[in-house]
Amino acid sequence: MTRMLGLDVGERRIGVAISTPEGTLAVPLRIIERTEEADDFRAIAALAANEAIDTVIVGLPRSLDGSLGPQAKLVMAFGNRLAEATGLTVELSDERLTSAGARQPPTKAARKAPSRRASDPVDDLAAAIILQAFLDRRRPEGDGGQPAGGQ
């Protein structure tokens, strides 16, 4: 399985996450400060090339009722242009509540990791949540992510 990138596309920043080689875990990678769209695409393409990635999962910010609002339509258009400009496979994935989830108090394990200030951007964490949800949906039913023979 090849690795995937997850993107949380905002007006000022793009949060980026990457999957593990096994495709079971998403981890925050970096935040791209947006400039010109062509530069954004080059930065994403360079990350994809460096990490042998051919699929990018872009968070689609649907409204709570599931409808597509103005921001969702902008992100859909961004995803289409990204695919066209880079040749990468781009899939959209529902991202409702991911930024809110990224701002939740950390779990016990996460508290051991290097801390962030409350004012730090969480776009890369939101991208990891988007990508993890996508990976979890692809996991075969009954596979809890444990290795064969694991408990």
PyRosetta script that sets phi, psi and omega in degrees:
from pyrosetta import init, pose_from_sequence

init()
pose = pose_from_sequence("MTRMLGLDVGERRIGVAISTPEGTLAVPLRIIERTEEADDFRAIAALAANEAIDTVIVGLPRSLDGSLGPQAKLVMAFGNRLAEATGLTVELSDERLTSAGARQPPTKAARKAPSRRASDPVDDLAAAIILQAFLDRRRPEGDGGQPAGGQ")
pose.set_psi(1, 137.7)
pose.set_omega(1, 176.5)
pose.set_phi(2, -88.2)
pose.set_psi(2, 158.4)
pose.set_omega(2, 178.5)
pose.set_phi(3, -74.1)
pose.set_psi(3, 159.6)
pose.set_omega(3, 178.4)
pose.set_phi(4, -125.6)
pose.set_psi(4, 153.6)
pose.set_omega(4, 169.5)
pose.set_phi(5, -103.0)
pose.set_psi(5, 145.1)
pose.set_omega(5, 170.8)
pose.set_phi(6, -115.5)
pose.set_psi(6, 138.5)
pose.set_omega(6, -179.2)
pose.set_phi(7, -124.3)
pose.set_psi(7, 136.2)
pose.set_omega(7, 168.8)
pose.set_phi(8, -111.6)
pose.set_psi(8, 101.2)
pose.set_omega(8, -172.7)
pose.set_phi(9, -90.4)
pose.set_psi(9, 119.5)
pose.set_omega(9, 176.0)
pose.set_phi(10, -120.5)
pose.set_psi(10, 178.6)
pose.set_omega(10, -179.2)
pose.set_phi(11, -71.6)
pose.set_psi(11, -33.7)
pose.set_omega(11, -176.8)
pose.set_phi(12, -107.3)
pose.set_psi(12, -25.5)
pose.set_omega(12, -176.3)
pose.set_phi(13, -141.0)
pose.set_psi(13, 156.4)
pose.set_omega(13, 172.4)
pose.set_phi(14, -122.5)
pose.set_psi(14, 115.7)
pose.set_omega(14, 174.9)
pose.set_phi(15, -79.7)
pose.set_psi(15, 138.4)
pose.set_omega(15, -177.8)
pose.set_phi(16, -126.0)
pose.set_psi(16, 133.9)
pose.set_omega(16, 173.9)
pose.set_phi(17, -128.9)
pose.set_psi(17, 161.5)
pose.set_omega(17, -180.0)
pose.set_phi(18, -133.5)
pose.set_psi(18, 148.1)
pose.set_omega(18, 176.7)
pose.set_phi(19, -88.2)
pose.set_psi(19, 157.1)
pose.set_omega(19, 171.7)
pose.set_phi(20, -68.8)
pose.set_psi(20, 161.3)
pose.set_omega(20, -179.8)
pose.set_phi(21, -56.6)
pose.set_psi(21, -30.8)
pose.set_omega(21, -179.9)
pose.set_phi(22, -76.3)
pose.set_psi(22, -13.5)
pose.set_omega(22, -179.9)
pose.set_phi(23, 74.6)
pose.set_psi(23, 27.1)
pose.set_omega(23, -178.6)
pose.set_phi(24, -109.3)
pose.set_psi(24, -19.8)
pose.set_omega(24, -174.9)
pose.set_phi(25, -136.3)
pose.set_psi(25, 138.2)
pose.set_omega(25, 175.7)
pose.set_phi(26, -106.4)
pose.set_psi(26, 136.2)
pose.set_omega(26, 179.0)
pose.set_phi(27, -129.2)
pose.set_psi(27, 143.2)
pose.set_omega(27, 176.6)
pose.set_phi(28, -60.0)
pose.set_psi(28, 141.1)
pose.set_omega(28, -178.5)
pose.set_phi(29, -114.3)
pose.set_psi(29, -55.3)
pose.set_omega(29, -178.3)
pose.set_phi(30, -170.1)
pose.set_psi(30, 175.1)
pose.set_omega(30, 174.8)
pose.set_phi(31, -121.3)
pose.set_psi(31, 129.5)
pose.set_omega(31, 176.3)
pose.set_phi(32, -99.0)
pose.set_psi(32, 121.1)
pose.set_omega(32, 174.1)
pose.set_phi(33, -77.4)
pose.set_psi(33, 122.8)
pose.set_omega(33, -174.9)
pose.set_phi(34, -70.6)
pose.set_psi(34, 139.9)
pose.set_omega(34, 174.0)
pose.set_phi(35, -129.3)
pose.set_psi(35, -115.1)
pose.set_omega(35, 173.7)
pose.set_phi(36, -84.2)
pose.set_psi(36, 145.8)
pose.set_omega(36, -177.3)
pose.set_phi(37, -58.2)
pose.set_psi(37, -38.9)
pose.set_omega(37, 178.9)
pose.set_phi(38, -60.7)
pose.set_psi(38, -38.3)
pose.set_omega(38, 177.3)
pose.set_phi(39, -67.5)
pose.set_psi(39, -39.6)
pose.set_omega(39, 177.3)
pose.set_phi(40, -60.5)
pose.set_psi(40, -44.8)
pose.set_omega(40, 179.6)
pose.set_phi(41, -63.9)
pose.set_psi(41, -40.4)
pose.set_omega(41, 178.3)
pose.set_phi(42, -63.4)
pose.set_psi(42, -41.4)
pose.set_omega(42, 179.3)
pose.set_phi(43, -63.4)
pose.set_psi(43, -42.8)
pose.set_omega(43, 179.2)
pose.set_phi(44, -67.1)
pose.set_psi(44, -43.1)
pose.set_omega(44, 179.0)
pose.set_phi(45, -62.9)
pose.set_psi(45, -39.0)
pose.set_omega(45, 178.8)
pose.set_phi(46, -65.0)
pose.set_psi(46, -43.1)
pose.set_omega(46, 176.5)
pose.set_phi(47, -60.6)
pose.set_psi(47, -44.4)
pose.set_omega(47, -179.6)
pose.set_phi(48, -61.8)
pose.set_psi(48, -42.7)
pose.set_omega(48, -179.9)
pose.set_phi(49, -66.3)
pose.set_psi(49, -43.2)
pose.set_omega(49, -178.8)
pose.set_phi(50, -65.1)
pose.set_psi(50, -29.7)
pose.set_omega(50, -175.7)
pose.set_phi(51, -106.9)
pose.set_psi(51, 9.1)
pose.set_omega(51, -179.8)
pose.set_phi(52, 55.7)
pose.set_psi(52, 51.5)
pose.set_omega(52, -178.2)
pose.set_phi(53, -106.8)
pose.set_psi(53, 137.5)
pose.set_omega(53, 175.9)
pose.set_phi(54, -122.6)
pose.set_psi(54, -6.2)
pose.set_omega(54, -179.7)
pose.set_phi(55, -127.5)
pose.set_psi(55, 133.0)
pose.set_omega(55, 179.1)
pose.set_phi(56, -120.2)
pose.set_psi(56, 129.2)
pose.set_omega(56, 177.6)
pose.set_phi(57, -102.5)
pose.set_psi(57, 119.1)
pose.set_omega(57, -178.5)
pose.set_phi(58, -107.0)
pose.set_psi(58, 127.0)
pose.set_omega(58, 178.6)
pose.set_phi(59, -67.9)
pose.set_psi(59, 128.5)
pose.set_omega(59, 179.4)
pose.set_phi(60, -102.6)
pose.set_psi(60, 113.0)
pose.set_omega(60, -175.3)
pose.set_phi(61, -81.6)
pose.set_psi(61, 76.0)
pose.set_omega(61, 176.9)
pose.set_phi(62, -68.6)
pose.set_psi(62, 157.0)
pose.set_omega(62, 173.0)
pose.set_phi(63, -69.4)
pose.set_psi(63, 162.5)
pose.set_omega(63, -179.2)
pose.set_phi(64, -57.1)
pose.set_psi(64, -29.3)
pose.set_omega(64, 179.0)
pose.set_phi(65, -84.3)
pose.set_psi(65, 2.6)
pose.set_omega(65, 177.5)
pose.set_phi(66, 92.7)
pose.set_psi(66, -6.0)
pose.set_omega(66, -178.8)
pose.set_phi(67, -76.4)
pose.set_psi(67, 164.5)
pose.set_omega(67, 178.9)
pose.set_phi(68, -98.9)
pose.set_psi(68, 110.5)
pose.set_omega(68, 177.8)
pose.set_phi(69, -90.0)
pose.set_psi(69, -173.5)
pose.set_omega(69, -178.2)
pose.set_phi(70, -57.9)
pose.set_psi(70, -42.4)
pose.set_omega(70, -179.1)
pose.set_phi(71, -66.2)
pose.set_psi(71, -39.2)
pose.set_omega(71, 178.0)
pose.set_phi(72, -62.2)
pose.set_psi(72, -39.8)
pose.set_omega(72, 179.4)
pose.set_phi(73, -66.7)
pose.set_psi(73, -37.0)
pose.set_omega(73, 176.2)
pose.set_phi(74, -64.4)
pose.set_psi(74, -42.2)
pose.set_omega(74, -179.6)
pose.set_phi(75, -67.6)
pose.set_psi(75, -38.5)
pose.set_omega(75, 177.1)
pose.set_phi(76, -60.5)
pose.set_psi(76, -44.7)
pose.set_omega(76, 179.4)
pose.set_phi(77, -64.8)
pose.set_psi(77, -40.2)
pose.set_omega(77, 176.7)
pose.set_phi(78, -59.2)
pose.set_psi(78, -46.8)
pose.set_omega(78, 179.8)
pose.set_phi(79, -59.7)
pose.set_psi(79, -42.2)
pose.set_omega(79, 177.9)
pose.set_phi(80, -63.1)
pose.set_psi(80, -44.5)
pose.set_omega(80, 179.9)
pose.set_phi(81, -67.9)
pose.set_psi(81, -36.6)
pose.set_omega(81, 178.0)
pose.set_phi(82, -61.7)
pose.set_psi(82, -46.9)
pose.set_omega(82, 178.8)
pose.set_phi(83, -60.2)
pose.set_psi(83, -44.2)
pose.set_omega(83, -178.7)
pose.set_phi(84, -65.7)
pose.set_psi(84, -41.7)
pose.set_omega(84, -175.9)
pose.set_phi(85, -75.0)
pose.set_psi(85, -29.6)
pose.set_omega(85, -172.5)
pose.set_phi(86, -111.0)
pose.set_psi(86, -18.9)
pose.set_omega(86, -175.2)
pose.set_phi(87, 78.3)
pose.set_psi(87, 4.8)
pose.set_omega(87, 178.3)
pose.set_phi(88, -78.9)
pose.set_psi(88, 151.6)
pose.set_omega(88, 171.3)
pose.set_phi(89, -77.2)
pose.set_psi(89, 126.6)
pose.set_omega(89, -179.3)
pose.set_phi(90, -119.5)
pose.set_psi(90, 124.8)
pose.set_omega(90, 176.5)
pose.set_phi(91, -119.0)
pose.set_psi(91, 143.8)
pose.set_omega(91, 177.5)
pose.set_phi(92, -96.8)
pose.set_psi(92, 141.9)
pose.set_omega(92, -179.5)
pose.set_phi(93, -137.2)
pose.set_psi(93, 132.2)
pose.set_omega(93, -179.2)
pose.set_phi(94, -53.0)
pose.set_psi(94, 126.8)
pose.set_omega(94, -178.1)
pose.set_phi(95, -117.2)
pose.set_psi(95, 19.0)
pose.set_omega(95, -178.0)
pose.set_phi(96, -52.1)
pose.set_psi(96, 129.4)
pose.set_omega(96, 174.8)
pose.set_phi(97, 72.9)
pose.set_psi(97, 9.0)
pose.set_omega(97, -178.4)
pose.set_phi(98, -69.7)
pose.set_psi(98, -40.4)
pose.set_omega(98, 178.7)
pose.set_phi(99, -65.5)
pose.set_psi(99, -37.5)
pose.set_omega(99, 175.8)
pose.set_phi(100, -64.4)
pose.set_psi(100, -40.9)
pose.set_omega(100, 178.3)
pose.set_phi(101, -64.0)
pose.set_psi(101, -35.1)
pose.set_omega(101, 179.6)
pose.set_phi(102, -69.1)
pose.set_psi(102, -22.1)
pose.set_omega(102, 179.9)
pose.set_phi(103, -93.8)
pose.set_psi(103, -1.3)
pose.set_omega(103, 179.2)
pose.set_phi(104, -63.8)
pose.set_psi(104, 154.7)
pose.set_omega(104, 175.7)
pose.set_phi(105, -56.9)
pose.set_psi(105, 141.7)
pose.set_omega(105, -175.9)
pose.set_phi(106, -69.4)
pose.set_psi(106, 155.7)
pose.set_omega(106, 174.8)
pose.set_phi(107, -73.8)
pose.set_psi(107, 170.3)
pose.set_omega(107, 179.9)
pose.set_phi(108, -56.9)
pose.set_psi(108, -43.9)
pose.set_omega(108, -180.0)
pose.set_phi(109, -65.8)
pose.set_psi(109, -40.2)
pose.set_omega(109, -177.8)
pose.set_phi(110, -68.2)
pose.set_psi(110, -28.1)
pose.set_omega(110, 179.6)
pose.set_phi(111, -65.9)
pose.set_psi(111, -20.0)
pose.set_omega(111, 179.0)
pose.set_phi(112, -80.0)
pose.set_psi(112, -18.2)
pose.set_omega(112, 179.6)
pose.set_phi(113, -76.1)
pose.set_psi(113, 162.5)
pose.set_omega(113, 176.3)
pose.set_phi(114, -53.6)
pose.set_psi(114, 136.6)
pose.set_omega(114, -173.9)
pose.set_phi(115, -86.4)
pose.set_psi(115, 160.0)
pose.set_omega(115, 175.1)
pose.set_phi(116, -116.6)
pose.set_psi(116, 152.5)
pose.set_omega(116, 172.2)
pose.set_phi(117, -75.4)
pose.set_psi(117, 153.5)
pose.set_omega(117, -179.8)
pose.set_phi(118, -59.3)
pose.set_psi(118, -27.3)
pose.set_omega(118, -178.3)
pose.set_phi(119, -86.7)
pose.set_psi(119, -6.9)
pose.set_omega(119, 179.6)
pose.set_phi(120, -66.6)
pose.set_psi(120, 143.9)
pose.set_omega(120, 175.8)
pose.set_phi(121, -62.3)
pose.set_psi(121, 146.3)
pose.set_omega(121, -179.8)
pose.set_phi(122, -115.9)
pose.set_psi(122, 20.0)
pose.set_omega(122, -175.1)
pose.set_phi(123, -59.9)
pose.set_psi(123, -38.2)
pose.set_omega(123, 179.2)
pose.set_phi(124, -69.3)
pose.set_psi(124, -34.5)
pose.set_omega(124, 175.7)
pose.set_phi(125, -67.3)
pose.set_psi(125, -41.2)
pose.set_omega(125, 177.2)
pose.set_phi(126, -62.7)
pose.set_psi(126, -39.3)
pose.set_omega(126, 177.5)
pose.set_phi(127, -62.5)
pose.set_psi(127, -39.2)
pose.set_omega(127, 178.1)
pose.set_phi(128, -65.3)
pose.set_psi(128, -38.3)
pose.set_omega(128, 178.1)
pose.set_phi(129, -65.4)
pose.set_psi(129, -42.8)
pose.set_omega(129, 177.9)
pose.set_phi(130, -59.7)
pose.set_psi(130, -50.5)
pose.set_omega(130, -177.8)
pose.set_phi(131, -65.8)
pose.set_psi(131, -40.9)
pose.set_omega(131, 179.9)
pose.set_phi(132, -62.9)
pose.set_psi(132, -42.0)
pose.set_omega(132, 178.0)
pose.set_phi(133, -61.4)
pose.set_psi(133, -40.8)
pose.set_omega(133, 178.2)
pose.set_phi(134, -63.3)
pose.set_psi(134, -46.9)
pose.set_omega(134, 179.7)
pose.set_phi(135, -61.5)
pose.set_psi(135, -41.5)
pose.set_omega(135, -179.8)
pose.set_phi(136, -63.6)
pose.set_psi(136, -38.4)
pose.set_omega(136, 179.2)
pose.set_phi(137, -67.1)
pose.set_psi(137, -28.1)
pose.set_omega(137, -179.4)
pose.set_phi(138, -82.4)
pose.set_psi(138, -17.8)
pose.set_omega(138, -177.1)
pose.set_phi(139, -65.8)
pose.set_psi(139, 134.7)
pose.set_omega(139, 179.3)
pose.set_phi(140, -57.4)
pose.set_psi(140, 142.0)
pose.set_omega(140, -179.4)
pose.set_phi(141, -58.2)
pose.set_psi(141, 136.0)
pose.set_omega(141, -179.6)
pose.set_phi(142, 90.5)
pose.set_psi(142, -9.1)
pose.set_omega(142, 177.7)
pose.set_phi(143, -91.7)
pose.set_psi(143, 106.0)
pose.set_omega(143, -179.4)
pose.set_phi(144, -82.7)
pose.set_psi(144, 13.1)
pose.set_omega(144, 179.5)
pose.set_phi(145, 85.7)
pose.set_psi(145, 3.9)
pose.set_omega(145, 179.8)
pose.set_phi(146, -83.4)
pose.set_psi(146, 146.1)
pose.set_omega(146, 174.5)
pose.set_phi(147, -63.7)
pose.set_psi(147, 158.2)
pose.set_omega(147, 179.5)
pose.set_phi(148, -55.4)
pose.set_psi(148, 132.2)
pose.set_omega(148, -179.7)
pose.set_phi(149, 80.6)
pose.set_psi(149, -0.9)
pose.set_omega(149, -178.5)
pose.set_phi(150, -83.0)
pose.set_psi(150, 162.9)
pose.set_omega(150, 179.1)
pose.set_phi(151, -103.8)
pose.dump_pdb("model.pdb")
